[in-house]
Amino acid sequence: MPTVAIVGRPNVGKSAIFNRLAGRRIAIVHDQPGVTRDRLSAPCKATGHPCTIVDTGGIGATLDDGFAAQVTLEADIAIQTADLILFVVDAHEGLTPIDQALGEKLRKAGVPVQLVINKVDHKKHENAFAEMSGLGLGDGVGVSAEHGRGFDRLTRTIDSHIEPLAGEIEEAVEQAEESGIRLAIVGKPNAGKSSLVNAILKDERTIVSEIAGTTRDAVDLPYDFGGERFTLVDTAGLRPRSRRDSSVEVFSAMRTEKAIRRADLCLLVIDLAAGLSAQDRKIAQLVLKAKKPCLIVLNKFDLFHPDGRMKDRRKEAEEQVRRELFFLHYAPFICVSAKEGTAVNQVFKQTLSIRDVARKLPTTGALNRFLQHAFEVNPPPTAGKGTRRLKLYYATCAVNERYATIPVPTFVLFVNDKSLMNASYEQYLANRLRESHPSPGIPVIFSVRSRRREDRHYG
């Protein structure tokens, strides 16, 4: 979906505007400047066309020595990732040096910018429009986030910007279909992602260096294997957030996370010789959160010699990956050596196997019979005072194959009250489903829906 970023200095009301557009209170709203430190995102509920809104942290309260770097970072993140920028200023305080500096940066960005004048609570505040015109960003839209005034005009303005993008989105979907299976190659720096790409292509198409972080951007590389078309997306290595010491690394991390969301399948590359780390687990969590098919690639298997044992190396590798990445248990693994070019073709053989199995979905009848049996064998626990129990009325399998070459089904369960479904029982159903219908590499996703009248609007 198109992305709309909300930027501005602290305490101008960005979070209040964000909450209004999101239709619910997500961002913390407080009089103290700088409460929002991280970027928050949510689907926009107020516009006619679907889009994602992003609330950014304030860029700094004073024009101090570190201001220029903060302005550059916050503005560049919005410029790099947004289709539209809402530049928020304060009608009460008027134009400030920070507003002028950020306005100048945005004016040269080449990204559409809509000036939003917040806190227009009284006619006397409308004088701010003339003052803000000095920013050179055109007519501003006056709103009062506190009282909800002016949001009809603001949402119409947002719609006018993002409506033309609908055709581009359709075109992007068609291009995705033509690109075949998109494989996002993710992992921490120096795990051997670029070496794996070069071993596959048998060419030094990407820069390989012992210096971690050589790859800065996500690079799309077409490849054919066995008559099937693939697109390899070589991404920058993800370092811990606390160690991203430049705006370039921030952008690289954001593009890597975007590559995960756009991928049909993620290849999680791990340096087996160095062992699994906390950062490997964090990247695996990103794949899990995105609900993506996954294949774990244990690289540098030629250097993996636990306690000098040779014949049990694969067994030891499996024990390590299942122990450290227990939450990603649905992902199969392969052992390769990108440097030696050993077993790299297994990447495609396993990917095609995952795709083929994913397309063999259980019928609605078989799914309902299986789930009813699972409920009978192990009934759900009672809730409250022991009088209420989860009941299953009907189940179906929903797949949107248009947006994924490897379909990821959602198992929709219609029950008496979705609040009675707890995490442990949902995990029990997922485990039983995997036993009866194995689908390695594919996450099991449930959508539990109530049949109660008051719950119908939640879908």
Buried (B, 14 or more C-beta within 10 A) or exposed (E): BBBBBBBBBBBBBBBBBBBBBBEEEBBEBEEEEBBBEEBBBBEBEBBEBEBBBBBBBBBBBEBEEEBEEBBBBBBBBBBBBBBBBBBBBBBEEEBBEBBBBBBBBBBEBEBBBBBBBBBBBEEEBEEBBEBBBEBEBEEBBBBBBEEEBBBEEBBEBBBEBBEEBEEEBEEEEEEBEEBBBBBBBBBBBBBBBBBBBBBBBEEEBBEBEEEEBBBBEBBEBEBEBEEBEBBBBBBBBBBEEEEBEEBBBBBBBBBBBBBBEBBBBBBBBBBBBBEBBEBBBBBBEBBBEBBBBBBBBBBBBBEBEBEEEEEEBEEBBEEBBEEBBEEBEBBEBBBBBBBEBBBBBBBBEBBBBBBEBBBEBBEEEEBBEBBEEBBEEEEBEEBEEEEBBBBBEBBBBEEEEEEBBBBBBBBBBBBBBBBBBEEEBBEBBBEBBBEEBEBBBBBBEBEBBBBEEEBEEEE
